[in-house]
Each structure stands twice: as structure tokens, then as C-alpha cells.
Amino acid sequence: MSTFPNSPKLLKGGIVLVNPDSGAVQRIISLQYNPDTLTRSLQIQGVSADGGGDRSEILRLKGPPVETIKLDAEIDATDQLEFPDQNTNAVEVGIHPQLAALEAIVYPTSEQLQSNNALSKSGTLEIIPMQSALTLFIWSKNRIIPVRLTEFSITEEAFDPNLNPIRAKVSLGLRVLSVNDVGFEAKAGSLYMIYQQQKERLAGLAPNGSFANFGIKGIS
């Protein structure tokens, strides 16, 4: 089927894993299909006057809101299986590779596990928790966001004769990492500041309303 020559290129959302110190890209995971919906929630970090607090502080903010993002991503190998000669991986293992790439985000590496096990056997009293890659959620050039995965579930919906999954839905919950979480000096902190500054720039493009919209002349 032909497409219109002037049709805009469809961009994809996805996840990029980078070294948390150097920012070197370790892996790029683009979503096969963009989710139809993206749910975002903001938990405002205000100063509360509950419990005898100072009411004069009620308009102050302690920091950026805690932002969470939820989405459902679909992975489907059906189309690839129609052309088995061109898609040998899909024929042999279905969508295992795509699922494994996402799941690996929340796993320490086997090398890290073996290293910590060796330290434990050698009598090391304090073992530092294993560091993961910095996860970036990318949803257009306006949203390049440092996040931490907080929810992860997979529903496998169809299988080939060898029980390899060939269709699945992955539900992800992401928590945006702000400077309150990582500080200003970390790579995640600098990326967060770019994200917030971009939000402020976009807010400046929104048209201003007027008191006439509310049916009033002003506030006295």
C-alpha cells in the first residue's frame, strides 16, 4: 500500500539507557507501537499547615512535584512471522528478545551478582548496592526525562507452537527523577533541568486568558 509523499514521519517513543556518570549511551529501546494513551500524575510538594504548621508558608513549594507516568506498550511479531525468511529471530524465539531487553532494565547484571557473591564469600562486611544504568524516557524532543521504573507487568497474549510469546502487552510505571532525587551535579539532574526548562518555555507559548473569559472585570 502506497503512502502520501508528504505524510509526516511517525516518530516513536522509547527508552534509552545511559551510563549515569558519563552519559554514554548503552542501549536504545524504541517501542514497536506508540501507546494510545499516556497517563501522567503530579504530586505537589507543598508546605502543609496541617498539624499546627505556619499558615504563612502555605503557598511555598518544597521542590518540583513528584511526577509519575504510566503507559501500556504492545509488542507483536505477527507481521514478521508472515515473512519467516526475513525474520529468523521471530521464528525461532518470538518476541523474547524485545521482552528481555525491557526486563533487563530492572535486573542487576549477572556479572554484578557474581562480583557481590565473591565479595560476600571473602568476608566483606558492607557491600554497596549494585548500580543500574540511568533510564531515560523519550517521548519526542520535548520530553527527554530521567526516570526510574517503579511498576512493570507483562501480559503475554499469544504463543507460537513452541510456546514462544508472539504478542504481549507491557505495562510500565515510571517515576521522574528530579533534582530533589539526584541533585544538580548528576547527569540525571542536568537532564531533568532541561526537561523543566522546556516545560517553562512551552508554558510561555500558551495564550493568556482574560477576565472577560470569566465574565468579570477584575479582582478587587
Backbone as ProteinMPNN parsed JSONL, in Angstrom:
{"seq_chain_A": "MSTFPNSPKLLKGGIVLVNPDSGAVQRIISLQYNPDTLTRSLQIQGVSADGGGDRSEILRLKGPPVETIKLDAEIDATDQLEFPDQNTNAVEVGIHPQLAALEAIVYPTSEQLQSNNALSKSGTLEIIPMQSALTLFIWSKNRIIPVRLTEFSITEEAFDPNLNPIRAKVSLGLRVLSVNDVGFEAKAGSLYMIYQQQKERLAGLAPNGSFANFGIKGIS", "coords_chain_A": {"N_chain_A": [[0.849, -1.189, 0.0], [0.607, 2.19, -0.899], [1.93, 5.302, 0.367], [1.154, 8.723, 1.196], [3.244, 11.139, -0.28], [3.924, 13.418, 1.158], [3.4, 12.809, 3.751], [3.829, 13.101, 7.259], [6.745, 11.963, 9.016], [6.439, 9.26, 11.202], [7.202, 9.45, 14.482], [8.736, 7.58, 17.137], [8.193, 6.627, 20.537], [10.224, 5.774, 23.418], [12.85, 4.112, 25.287], [15.985, 4.963, 26.625], [19.068, 3.804, 27.717], [21.659, 4.945, 29.709], [25.053, 5.544, 30.768], [25.271, 6.456, 34.112], [27.149, 8.276, 35.014], [28.952, 9.175, 32.945], [27.204, 9.558, 30.852], [27.27, 8.133, 28.533], [25.746, 6.353, 25.899], [24.149, 3.278, 26.367], [22.149, 1.516, 25.553], [19.435, 1.522, 23.243], [16.002, 1.501, 23.185], [13.343, 1.329, 21.245], [9.843, 1.751, 21.117], [7.651, -0.606, 19.66], [5.048, -0.005, 18.843], [3.49, 3.101, 19.323], [1.983, 3.933, 22.405], [-1.586, 4.38, 22.825], [-2.477, 6.009, 24.824], [-1.131, 8.068, 27.448], [-0.537, 8.279, 30.751], [-0.13, 10.737, 33.138], [0.788, 11.868, 36.36], [0.926, 14.331, 38.93], [2.327, 14.907, 41.97], [2.025, 17.324, 44.22], [4.539, 19.139, 45.879], [4.03, 20.737, 48.349], [4.109, 23.037, 51.177], [2.604, 22.115, 54.111], [-0.014, 23.23, 56.251], [-1.149, 21.679, 58.098], [-1.49, 20.167, 61.28], [-0.618, 22.193, 62.953], [1.22, 23.747, 61.587], [2.954, 26.615, 60.145], [0.827, 28.957, 58.841], [1.526, 30.979, 57.145], [3.284, 29.899, 55.406], [1.972, 28.467, 53.519], [1.794, 28.806, 50.752], [4.204, 28.13, 49.77], [6.579, 26.095, 47.987], [8.196, 22.985, 48.313], [9.778, 21.836, 46.469], [10.153, 20.431, 43.107], [7.177, 18.856, 41.756], [6.331, 15.413, 42.439], [6.462, 13.43, 39.776], [4.726, 10.983, 37.976], [4.497, 8.461, 35.469], [2.47, 6.47, 33.41], [2.058, 3.782, 31.144], [0.976, 1.627, 28.476], [2.506, -0.681, 26.467], [2.529, -2.298, 23.343], [3.675, -5.323, 21.917], [4.3, -7.132, 19.035], [4.715, -9.882, 16.964], [3.452, -10.851, 14.778], [3.231, -9.832, 12.12], [5.882, -10.108, 11.292], [6.196, -12.844, 11.257], [4.902, -13.569, 8.986], [6.743, -13.398, 7.038], [8.97, -15.416, 7.174], [11.579, -16.002, 6.239], [12.889, -13.6, 6.278], [12.864, -12.855, 8.866], [14.227, -14.406, 10.987], [14.797, -14.496, 13.733], [12.342, -13.909, 14.981], [10.914, -16.145, 14.2], [12.297, -18.185, 15.517], [12.429, -17.491, 18.278], [10.297, -15.852, 18.885], [8.931, -13.005, 20.487], [10.672, -12.868, 22.564], [13.298, -11.591, 22.666], [12.677, -8.781, 22.597], [11.111, -8.491, 24.891], [12.951, -9.308, 26.823], [14.893, -7.312, 26.625], [13.584, -5.121, 27.733], [12.992, -6.112, 30.301], [15.546, -6.448, 31.325], [16.267, -3.978, 32.226], [15.518, -3.712, 34.874], [16.968, -5.572, 36.204], [19.913, -6.454, 38.011], [23.135, -6.971, 36.519], [24.385, -10.222, 35.574], [27.093, -10.351, 35.977], [27.49, -8.408, 37.96], [26.072, -9.612, 40.065], [27.595, -11.952, 40.483], [30.011, -10.8, 41.208], [29.36, -9.477, 43.621], [28.667, -11.704, 45.094], [31.132, -12.972, 45.291], [32.486, -11.084, 46.841], [31.008, -11.284, 49.181], [31.603, -13.904, 49.982], [34.262, -13.596, 50.528], [34.286, -12.321, 52.873], [33.631, -9.651, 53.071], [32.2, -6.991, 54.778], [30.441, -4.877, 54.262], [28.555, -4.386, 51.487], [28.156, -2.531, 48.643], [25.05, -1.544, 47.255], [24.061, -2.621, 43.995], [24.699, -0.703, 41.089], [22.535, 0.612, 38.633], [21.905, 1.293, 35.14], [21.251, 4.639, 34.01], [17.987, 5.46, 33.314], [16.265, 6.772, 30.611], [13.276, 8.205, 29.586], [11.88, 8.765, 26.525], [9.871, 10.866, 24.763], [9.28, 12.329, 22.231], [11.152, 15.265, 21.194], [10.621, 17.148, 23.058], [10.295, 15.925, 25.466], [12.506, 14.468, 27.201], [13.319, 12.487, 29.584], [14.673, 11.78, 32.757], [14.156, 8.794, 34.483], [12.861, 6.364, 36.85], [12.026, 2.985, 36.826], [9.1, 1.887, 38.312], [6.911, 0.268, 38.281], [6.089, -2.765, 36.65], [4.742, -4.881, 34.437], [3.858, -7.767, 32.542], [1.79, -9.005, 30.061], [1.361, -11.804, 28.364], [-0.015, -12.657, 25.337], [-0.343, -14.305, 23.14], [0.989, -17.259, 21.541], [3.551, -19.137, 19.818], [3.822, -22.428, 18.183], [5.927, -23.496, 19.685], [5.681, -22.387, 22.114], [6.798, -19.888, 22.373], [6.373, -16.479, 23.151], [4.39, -14.414, 21.067], [2.881, -12.202, 20.979], [2.307, -9.482, 23.121], [1.482, -7.408, 25.971], [2.959, -4.76, 27.599], [3.022, -3.218, 30.656], [4.032, -0.241, 32.04], [5.261, 1.605, 34.792], [6.532, 4.698, 35.604], [8.742, 6.78, 37.432], [9.534, 10.092, 37.543], [12.783, 11.373, 37.842], [13.801, 13.948, 39.721], [15.704, 16.961, 40.52], [15.535, 16.949, 43.229], [15.781, 14.301, 43.832], [18.222, 13.418, 42.743], [20.078, 15.465, 42.772], [21.87, 18.418, 41.553], [24.255, 18.109, 40.217], [24.548, 15.601, 39.091], [24.249, 13.567, 36.096], [21.592, 12.862, 35.575], [20.329, 14.906, 36.944], [20.985, 17.228, 35.463], [19.718, 16.627, 33.054], [17.098, 16.537, 33.932], [16.696, 19.25, 34.607], [16.814, 20.438, 32.079], [14.499, 19.336, 31.019], [12.517, 20.499, 32.699], [12.943, 23.216, 32.169], [12.267, 23.253, 29.493], [9.565, 22.735, 29.715], [8.752, 25.09, 30.956], [9.324, 26.893, 28.915], [7.492, 26.064, 26.954], [5.139, 26.605, 28.305], [5.168, 29.34, 28.178], [4.372, 29.763, 25.6], [1.674, 29.365, 25.546], [-1.52, 30.863, 25.074], [-2.594, 33.83, 26.797], [-5.364, 34.121, 28.983], [-8.304, 36.13, 29.669], [-9.97, 38.373, 31.968], [-12.475, 38.739, 30.994], [-13.162, 36.316, 29.913], [-14.115, 35.008, 32.112], [-16.311, 36.393, 32.733], [-16.057, 38.613, 34.329], [-14.729, 41.802, 35.512], [-12.39, 42.123, 36.81], [-10.257, 41.546, 39.662], [-10.867, 42.548, 42.852]], "CA_chain_A": [[0.0, 0.0, 0.0], [1.432, 3.387, -1.0], [1.65, 6.361, 1.324], [1.26, 10.056, 0.634], [4.655, 11.559, -0.228], [4.119, 14.487, 2.135], [2.988, 12.361, 5.081], [4.903, 13.299, 8.241], [7.373, 10.756, 9.536], [5.929, 8.894, 12.519], [8.242, 9.253, 15.486], [8.418, 6.587, 18.154], [8.681, 6.826, 21.886], [11.027, 4.64, 23.855], [13.711, 4.197, 26.462], [17.421, 4.944, 26.367], [19.864, 3.533, 28.911], [22.946, 5.608, 29.612], [25.912, 5.491, 31.943], [24.824, 7.555, 34.978], [28.23, 9.231, 35.261], [29.472, 9.774, 31.715], [26.146, 9.825, 29.89], [27.453, 7.317, 27.323], [24.566, 5.546, 25.596], [24.381, 1.843, 26.464], [21.152, 0.786, 24.779], [18.262, 2.278, 22.797], [14.845, 0.619, 23.021], [12.197, 2.058, 20.703], [8.61, 0.988, 21.215], [7.177, -1.043, 18.345], [3.864, 0.822, 18.59], [3.277, 4.117, 20.342], [0.73, 3.736, 23.162], [-2.663, 5.313, 22.509], [-2.615, 6.952, 25.931], [-0.02, 8.223, 28.377], [-1.11, 8.864, 31.959], [0.853, 11.4, 33.985], [0.235, 12.452, 37.586], [1.852, 15.207, 39.634], [2.084, 15.044, 43.414], [2.603, 18.622, 44.535], [5.374, 19.157, 47.083], [3.773, 21.994, 49.04], [4.24, 23.094, 52.629], [1.279, 21.932, 54.693], [-0.272, 23.884, 57.536], [-1.774, 20.697, 58.995], [-0.723, 19.818, 62.469], [-0.044, 23.354, 63.635], [2.26, 24.399, 60.807], [2.829, 28.05, 59.931], [-0.052, 29.206, 57.696], [2.159, 31.921, 56.221], [4.121, 29.123, 54.49], [1.102, 27.561, 52.77], [1.982, 28.973, 49.309], [5.569, 27.766, 49.398], [6.822, 24.763, 47.43], [9.445, 22.392, 48.791], [10.551, 21.366, 45.328], [9.314, 20.022, 41.982], [6.238, 17.786, 42.09], [6.711, 14.035, 42.105], [5.721, 13.098, 38.561], [4.713, 9.577, 37.583], [4.0, 8.21, 34.117], [2.045, 5.09, 33.172], [1.737, 3.51, 29.748], [0.902, 0.239, 28.025], [3.163, -0.848, 25.174], [2.229, -3.571, 22.693], [4.736, -5.935, 21.105], [3.611, -8.119, 18.21], [5.567, -10.446, 15.906], [2.596, -11.49, 13.771], [3.612, -9.406, 10.769], [7.194, -10.659, 10.96], [6.067, -14.281, 11.005], [4.409, -13.766, 7.627], [7.923, -13.457, 6.163], [9.928, -16.104, 8.041], [12.947, -15.962, 5.722], [13.472, -12.292, 6.591], [12.756, -12.609, 10.314], [14.537, -15.695, 11.607], [14.703, -14.404, 15.194], [10.931, -14.007, 15.364], [10.504, -17.538, 14.008], [12.959, -19.072, 16.482], [12.205, -17.148, 19.699], [9.166, -14.948, 19.06], [9.274, -11.667, 20.974], [11.53, -12.978, 23.747], [14.347, -10.564, 22.734], [12.12, -7.466, 22.936], [10.718, -8.531, 26.301], [14.166, -9.407, 27.642], [15.559, -6.011, 26.627], [12.885, -4.289, 28.711], [13.141, -6.684, 31.64], [16.922, -6.283, 31.788], [16.402, -2.67, 32.863], [15.296, -3.803, 36.326], [17.82, -6.633, 36.735], [21.369, -6.276, 38.021], [23.755, -7.893, 35.571], [24.917, -11.443, 36.177], [28.457, -10.034, 36.417], [27.366, -7.724, 39.253], [25.656, -10.601, 41.059], [28.737, -12.821, 40.779], [31.005, -9.996, 41.91], [28.913, -9.293, 45.0], [28.739, -13.004, 45.754], [32.541, -13.196, 45.619], [32.794, -10.2, 47.962], [30.371, -11.846, 50.37], [32.356, -15.093, 50.381], [35.575, -13.199, 51.021], [34.117, -11.746, 54.203], [33.355, -8.215, 53.036], [31.085, -6.717, 55.684], [29.482, -3.953, 53.652], [28.551, -4.479, 50.031], [27.351, -1.436, 48.103], [24.031, -1.989, 46.299], [24.508, -2.576, 42.603], [24.22, 0.456, 40.35], [21.944, 0.33, 37.33], [22.04, 2.374, 34.165], [20.257, 5.709, 34.098], [16.929, 5.225, 32.335], [15.632, 7.977, 30.064], [12.06, 8.001, 28.81], [11.873, 9.766, 25.461], [8.569, 10.987, 24.104], [9.529, 13.488, 21.39], [12.28, 16.093, 21.618], [10.187, 17.982, 24.178], [10.266, 15.138, 26.695], [13.616, 13.539, 27.413], [13.103, 12.548, 31.026], [15.287, 10.729, 33.58], [13.102, 8.111, 35.24], [13.113, 5.062, 37.458], [10.875, 2.099, 36.689], [8.508, 1.532, 39.6], [5.925, -0.798, 38.028], [6.432, -3.48, 35.418], [3.993, -6.129, 34.294], [3.794, -8.269, 31.172], [0.702, -9.932, 29.743], [1.636, -12.485, 27.095], [-1.373, -12.892, 24.836], [-0.383, -15.325, 22.078], [2.225, -18.041, 21.516], [3.729, -19.995, 18.649], [3.752, -23.844, 18.586], [6.981, -23.811, 20.647], [5.368, -21.601, 23.299], [7.425, -18.574, 22.396], [5.348, -15.43, 23.037], [4.443, -13.657, 19.813], [2.159, -10.951, 21.193], [2.27, -9.178, 24.553], [1.286, -6.031, 26.409], [3.847, -4.428, 28.714], [2.565, -2.05, 31.404], [5.161, 0.367, 32.724], [5.082, 2.76, 35.658], [7.804, 5.417, 35.666], [8.807, 7.944, 38.32], [10.511, 11.055, 37.055], [13.83, 11.7, 38.8], [14.056, 15.382, 39.717], [16.912, 17.35, 41.25], [15.342, 16.556, 44.625], [16.189, 12.906, 43.959], [19.588, 13.118, 42.288], [20.961, 16.622, 42.876], [22.086, 19.191, 40.328], [25.516, 17.786, 39.566], [24.455, 14.322, 38.39], [23.748, 13.612, 34.721], [20.13, 12.851, 35.644], [19.896, 16.223, 37.388], [21.081, 18.186, 34.358], [18.664, 16.28, 32.095], [15.813, 16.965, 34.5], [16.581, 20.7, 34.499], [16.462, 20.725, 30.684], [13.088, 18.964, 30.884], [11.674, 21.505, 33.354], [13.071, 24.472, 31.433], [11.483, 23.096, 28.267], [8.171, 22.872, 30.127], [8.53, 26.516, 31.192], [9.308, 27.544, 27.608], [6.223, 25.738, 26.311], [4.077, 27.331, 29.014], [5.194, 30.713, 27.68], [3.714, 29.819, 24.287], [0.225, 29.257, 25.721], [-2.146, 32.199, 25.077], [-3.147, 34.311, 28.05], [-6.793, 34.382, 29.031], [-8.671, 37.462, 30.145], [-11.067, 38.353, 32.932], [-13.739, 38.659, 30.245], [-13.498, 34.895, 29.766], [-14.819, 34.572, 33.329], [-17.485, 37.229, 32.941], [-15.79, 39.613, 35.363], [-13.856, 42.879, 35.057], [-11.122, 42.056, 37.505], [-10.292, 41.06, 41.051], [-10.639, 43.674, 43.752]], "C_chain_A": [[0.888, 1.244, 0.0], [1.017, 4.402, 0.049], [1.777, 7.707, 0.631], [2.696, 10.563, 0.769], [4.928, 12.619, 0.826], [3.664, 14.094, 3.536], [4.134, 12.558, 6.067], [5.454, 11.969, 8.725], [6.857, 10.49, 10.946], [7.096, 8.632, 13.461], [7.777, 8.234, 16.513], [8.933, 7.04, 19.509], [9.527, 5.632, 22.291], [11.881, 4.973, 25.053], [15.168, 4.134, 26.01], [18.132, 4.727, 27.696], [21.238, 4.153, 28.727], [23.749, 5.382, 30.886], [25.579, 6.679, 32.831], [25.887, 8.606, 35.242], [28.657, 9.956, 33.984], [28.383, 10.176, 30.736], [26.287, 9.036, 28.606], [26.242, 6.404, 27.122], [24.933, 4.064, 25.613], [23.38, 1.036, 25.631], [19.994, 1.715, 24.43], [17.135, 1.288, 22.54], [13.683, 1.47, 22.511], [10.973, 1.157, 20.764], [8.126, 0.622, 19.808], [5.965, -0.216, 17.916], [3.761, 1.867, 19.69], [1.972, 3.849, 21.084], [-0.312, 4.777, 22.758], [-2.808, 6.373, 23.592], [-1.357, 6.948, 26.789], [-0.601, 8.93, 29.597], [-0.001, 9.449, 32.815], [0.144, 11.966, 35.216], [1.326, 13.229, 38.302], [1.433, 15.311, 41.097], [2.811, 16.302, 43.889], [3.34, 18.572, 45.864], [5.228, 20.511, 47.789], [4.017, 21.88, 50.525], [2.847, 23.05, 53.22], [1.178, 22.653, 56.023], [-0.95, 22.936, 58.512], [-0.876, 20.446, 60.193], [-0.03, 21.001, 63.112], [1.054, 24.047, 62.881], [1.966, 25.882, 60.592], [1.99, 28.305, 58.676], [0.569, 30.178, 56.699], [3.02, 31.204, 55.185], [3.304, 28.329, 53.479], [1.308, 27.67, 51.252], [3.382, 28.573, 48.841], [5.632, 26.321, 48.877], [8.171, 24.246, 47.919], [10.336, 21.916, 47.653], [9.62, 21.003, 44.189], [8.321, 18.945, 42.425], [6.822, 16.419, 41.758], [5.841, 13.605, 40.931], [5.847, 11.614, 38.257], [4.033, 9.439, 36.226], [3.614, 6.74, 34.01], [1.667, 4.924, 31.703], [1.681, 2.008, 29.516], [1.501, 0.157, 26.625], [2.862, -2.233, 24.616], [3.415, -4.025, 21.847], [4.106, -7.095, 20.345], [4.532, -8.576, 17.077], [4.756, -11.052, 14.769], [3.017, -11.125, 12.356], [4.952, -10.005, 10.35], [7.099, -12.139, 10.599], [5.495, -14.579, 9.625], [5.556, -13.873, 6.62], [9.058, -14.112, 6.938], [11.37, -16.031, 7.549], [13.657, -14.659, 6.084], [13.511, -12.025, 8.099], [13.01, -13.902, 11.089], [14.448, -15.64, 13.136], [13.267, -14.571, 15.672], [10.438, -15.441, 15.231], [11.063, -18.426, 15.124], [12.571, -18.781, 17.93], [11.074, -16.164, 19.917], [9.62, -13.56, 19.492], [10.085, -11.727, 22.273], [12.605, -11.878, 23.79], [13.824, -9.193, 23.147], [11.706, -7.408, 24.402], [11.95, -8.526, 27.204], [14.893, -8.067, 27.719], [14.913, -5.072, 27.633], [13.095, -4.808, 30.13], [14.543, -6.452, 32.197], [17.146, -4.945, 32.479], [16.34, -2.79, 34.378], [16.079, -4.952, 36.966], [19.248, -6.127, 36.9], [21.974, -7.27, 37.045], [24.251, -9.136, 36.306], [26.334, -11.218, 36.678], [28.431, -9.327, 37.777], [26.986, -8.709, 40.359], [26.826, -11.488, 41.466], [29.816, -12.069, 41.549], [30.618, -9.799, 43.371], [28.944, -10.598, 45.783], [30.179, -13.318, 46.168], [32.967, -12.327, 46.8], [32.232, -10.748, 49.261], [31.148, -13.048, 50.892], [33.722, -14.745, 50.959], [35.502, -12.512, 52.381], [33.891, -10.25, 54.223], [32.098, -7.914, 53.844], [30.024, -5.826, 55.055], [29.625, -3.992, 52.148], [27.618, -3.411, 49.489], [26.312, -1.996, 47.142], [24.469, -1.742, 44.867], [23.878, -1.408, 41.858], [23.677, 0.041, 38.991], [22.232, 1.486, 36.394], [20.98, 3.438, 34.453], [19.262, 5.507, 32.962], [16.313, 6.551, 31.907], [14.39, 7.565, 29.287], [11.981, 9.126, 27.794], [10.535, 9.726, 24.732], [8.587, 12.316, 23.345], [10.69, 14.302, 21.957], [11.919, 16.98, 22.806], [10.179, 17.242, 25.506], [11.379, 14.095, 26.674], [13.822, 13.528, 28.925], [13.87, 11.438, 31.742], [14.222, 10.109, 34.486], [13.666, 6.875, 35.943], [11.863, 4.225, 37.272], [10.386, 1.689, 38.068], [7.473, 0.425, 39.473], [6.248, -1.443, 36.693], [5.616, -4.767, 35.392], [3.87, -6.47, 32.815], [2.627, -9.232, 31.048], [0.981, -10.536, 28.379], [0.322, -13.029, 26.562], [-1.453, -13.943, 23.739], [0.991, -15.982, 21.99], [2.305, -18.83, 20.215], [3.695, -21.461, 19.102], [4.815, -24.261, 19.6], [6.85, -23.022, 21.947], [6.221, -20.345, 23.459], [6.326, -17.516, 22.315], [5.507, -14.678, 21.728], [3.613, -12.372, 19.894], [2.049, -10.712, 22.688], [1.977, -7.701, 24.768], [2.162, -5.806, 27.639], [3.336, -3.143, 29.366], [3.72, -1.518, 32.24], [4.699, 1.528, 33.594], [6.439, 3.406, 35.858], [7.686, 6.573, 36.654], [9.905, 8.86, 37.82], [11.503, 11.384, 38.174], [14.147, 13.193, 38.692], [15.356, 15.671, 40.453], [16.77, 17.073, 42.743], [15.846, 15.136, 44.87], [17.687, 12.714, 43.719], [20.564, 14.275, 42.433], [21.185, 17.282, 41.517], [23.313, 18.727, 39.549], [25.458, 16.505, 38.741], [23.926, 14.515, 36.972], [22.225, 13.645, 34.708], [19.606, 14.216, 36.044], [19.928, 17.249, 36.267], [20.01, 17.901, 33.306], [17.295, 16.697, 32.621], [15.635, 18.472, 34.347], [16.244, 21.118, 33.071], [14.981, 20.441, 30.454], [12.19, 20.03, 31.507], [11.746, 22.836, 32.612], [12.303, 24.43, 30.119], [10.001, 23.259, 28.579], [7.828, 24.356, 30.343], [8.478, 27.285, 29.868], [7.983, 27.298, 26.893], [5.061, 26.467, 26.977], [4.01, 28.775, 28.537], [4.537, 30.865, 26.329], [2.199, 29.756, 24.382], [-0.39, 30.654, 25.762], [-2.69, 32.548, 26.451], [-4.647, 34.479, 27.934], [-7.046, 35.819, 29.461], [-9.794, 37.326, 31.152], [-12.404, 38.242, 32.23], [-14.142, 37.215, 30.018], [-14.314, 34.382, 30.942], [-16.083, 35.386, 33.591], [-17.304, 38.257, 34.035], [-14.83, 40.654, 34.8], [-12.498, 42.833, 35.718], [-11.317, 41.503, 38.89], [-9.951, 42.239, 41.943], [-10.256, 43.169, 45.131]], "O_chain_A": [[1.815, 1.345, 0.803], [-0.105, 4.368, 0.555], [2.435, 7.818, -0.404], [3.298, 10.426, 1.834], [6.044, 12.712, 1.337], [3.552, 14.949, 4.414], [5.279, 12.226, 5.761], [4.729, 10.979, 8.83], [6.842, 11.389, 11.787], [7.877, 7.703, 13.257], [6.579, 8.051, 16.729], [9.948, 7.727, 19.621], [9.55, 4.61, 21.606], [11.67, 5.973, 25.739], [15.528, 3.354, 25.129], [17.829, 5.394, 28.685], [21.903, 3.921, 27.718], [23.197, 5.071, 31.941], [25.6, 7.815, 32.356], [25.561, 9.72, 35.653], [28.718, 11.185, 33.943], [28.601, 11.035, 29.882], [25.509, 9.238, 27.673], [25.774, 5.763, 28.063], [25.892, 3.641, 24.968], [23.727, -0.004, 25.073], [19.619, 2.583, 25.219], [17.295, 0.344, 21.766], [13.105, 2.248, 23.271], [11.053, -0.042, 20.5], [8.186, 1.437, 18.887], [5.872, 0.217, 16.767], [3.928, 1.547, 20.867], [0.954, 3.567, 20.452], [0.025, 5.905, 22.397], [-3.214, 7.502, 23.313], [-0.623, 5.961, 26.848], [-1.1, 10.05, 29.491], [0.951, 8.756, 33.176], [-0.969, 12.483, 35.117], [2.495, 12.843, 38.288], [0.325, 15.746, 41.412], [4.04, 16.342, 43.953], [2.835, 18.034, 46.849], [6.159, 21.316, 47.825], [4.121, 20.782, 51.071], [1.996, 23.866, 52.865], [2.124, 22.693, 56.81], [-1.29, 23.331, 59.628], [0.35, 20.513, 60.1], [1.017, 20.848, 63.741], [1.769, 24.864, 63.46], [0.85, 26.34, 60.835], [2.386, 27.92, 57.575], [0.18, 30.198, 55.531], [3.442, 31.81, 54.2], [3.869, 27.597, 52.667], [1.023, 26.713, 50.533], [3.699, 28.67, 47.656], [4.849, 25.459, 49.276], [9.16, 24.978, 47.935], [11.515, 21.626, 47.858], [8.416, 21.238, 44.282], [8.596, 18.202, 43.367], [7.697, 16.294, 40.901], [4.63, 13.436, 41.075], [6.945, 11.058, 38.279], [3.123, 10.195, 35.885], [4.351, 5.867, 34.468], [1.045, 5.799, 31.1], [2.265, 1.224, 30.264], [1.052, 0.846, 25.709], [2.935, -3.227, 25.338], [4.062, -3.232, 21.163], [3.449, -7.946, 20.944], [5.061, -7.756, 16.326], [5.319, -11.699, 13.886], [3.147, -11.995, 11.495], [5.137, -10.367, 9.189], [7.834, -12.624, 9.739], [5.589, -15.708, 9.143], [5.378, -14.364, 5.505], [10.013, -13.435, 7.321], [12.293, -16.0, 8.362], [14.883, -14.623, 6.186], [14.133, -11.06, 8.543], [12.119, -14.423, 11.759], [14.067, -16.626, 13.768], [13.003, -15.282, 16.642], [9.64, -15.905, 16.045], [10.37, -19.317, 15.615], [12.402, -19.705, 18.725], [10.899, -15.677, 21.034], [10.57, -13.005, 18.939], [10.167, -10.736, 22.997], [12.812, -11.282, 24.847], [14.452, -8.511, 23.957], [11.922, -6.401, 25.076], [11.988, -7.829, 28.218], [15.448, -7.723, 28.763], [15.605, -4.313, 28.311], [13.346, -4.031, 31.051], [14.711, -6.278, 33.404], [18.106, -4.79, 33.235], [17.028, -2.057, 35.09], [15.874, -5.266, 38.138], [19.754, -5.434, 36.017], [21.375, -8.312, 36.776], [24.504, -9.099, 37.51], [26.745, -11.81, 37.676], [29.257, -9.615, 38.643], [27.523, -8.64, 41.464], [27.03, -11.748, 42.652], [30.46, -12.63, 42.435], [31.457, -9.938, 44.26], [29.212, -10.605, 46.985], [30.422, -13.855, 47.249], [33.722, -12.777, 47.662], [32.879, -10.691, 50.307], [31.332, -13.197, 52.1], [34.274, -15.488, 51.77], [36.527, -12.166, 52.968], [33.952, -9.633, 55.286], [31.051, -8.519, 53.615], [28.832, -6.013, 55.299], [30.681, -3.673, 51.601], [26.435, -3.379, 49.828], [26.64, -2.833, 46.301], [25.163, -0.768, 44.574], [22.679, -1.152, 41.977], [24.277, -0.773, 38.288], [22.742, 2.527, 36.809], [19.948, 3.158, 35.062], [19.646, 5.397, 31.797], [15.892, 7.351, 32.743], [14.448, 6.682, 28.432], [12.011, 10.302, 28.156], [10.132, 8.707, 24.17], [7.98, 13.297, 23.773], [11.149, 14.05, 23.071], [12.803, 17.504, 23.484], [10.069, 17.866, 26.561], [11.197, 12.981, 26.183], [14.425, 14.445, 29.482], [13.737, 10.27, 31.376], [13.482, 10.818, 35.167], [14.775, 6.418, 35.667], [10.756, 4.697, 37.53], [11.161, 1.203, 38.892], [7.187, -0.278, 40.443], [6.629, -0.772, 35.734], [5.793, -5.638, 36.244], [3.79, -5.591, 31.958], [2.494, -10.165, 31.84], [0.853, -9.863, 27.357], [-0.374, -13.775, 27.251], [-2.544, -14.427, 23.439], [2.013, -15.374, 22.311], [1.291, -19.149, 19.593], [3.552, -21.719, 20.297], [4.643, -25.259, 20.3], [7.766, -22.986, 22.768], [6.345, -19.808, 24.56], [5.426, -17.642, 21.486], [6.621, -14.345, 21.325], [3.644, -11.552, 18.977], [1.734, -11.632, 23.444], [2.189, -6.865, 23.89], [2.107, -6.573, 28.6], [3.23, -2.107, 28.71], [4.311, -2.241, 33.043], [3.857, 2.329, 33.188], [7.396, 2.734, 36.241], [6.664, 7.257, 36.708], [11.06, 8.455, 37.69], [11.107, 11.639, 39.311], [14.697, 13.644, 37.687], [16.025, 14.762, 40.944], [17.772, 16.972, 43.45], [16.283, 14.805, 45.973], [18.337, 11.935, 44.416], [21.765, 14.089, 42.237], [20.752, 16.779, 40.481], [23.391, 18.937, 38.338], [26.23, 16.34, 37.797], [23.243, 15.497, 36.681], [21.628, 14.375, 33.916], [18.565, 14.651, 35.552], [19.005, 18.052, 36.132], [19.452, 18.833, 32.726], [16.438, 17.151, 31.862], [14.549, 18.932, 33.996], [15.469, 22.053, 32.87], [14.291, 21.206, 29.78], [11.196, 20.425, 30.898], [10.73, 23.51, 32.443], [11.753, 25.44, 29.679], [9.262, 23.856, 27.795], [6.751, 24.814, 29.962], [7.686, 28.215, 29.717], [7.416, 28.213, 26.296], [4.119, 26.893, 26.31], [2.934, 29.37, 28.493], [4.177, 31.975, 25.939], [1.506, 30.057, 23.411], [0.156, 31.544, 26.414], [-3.183, 31.685, 27.178], [-5.147, 34.929, 26.903], [-6.118, 36.616, 29.599], [-10.486, 36.309, 31.197], [-13.363, 37.714, 32.794], [-15.332, 36.91, 29.938], [-15.103, 33.447, 30.804], [-16.828, 35.117, 34.534], [-18.283, 38.728, 34.612], [-14.199, 40.442, 33.765], [-11.55, 43.447, 35.23], [-12.402, 41.049, 39.249], [-8.891, 42.851, 41.813], [-10.022, 43.968, 46.038]]}, "name": "protein", "num_of_chains": 1, "seq": "MSTFPNSPKLLKGGIVLVNPDSGAVQRIISLQYNPDTLTRSLQIQGVSADGGGDRSEILRLKGPPVETIKLDAEIDATDQLEFPDQNTNAVEVGIHPQLAALEAIVYPTSEQLQSNNALSKSGTLEIIPMQSALTLFIWSKNRIIPVRLTEFSITEEAFDPNLNPIRAKVSLGLRVLSVNDVGFEAKAGSLYMIYQQQKERLAGLAPNGSFANFGIKGIS"}
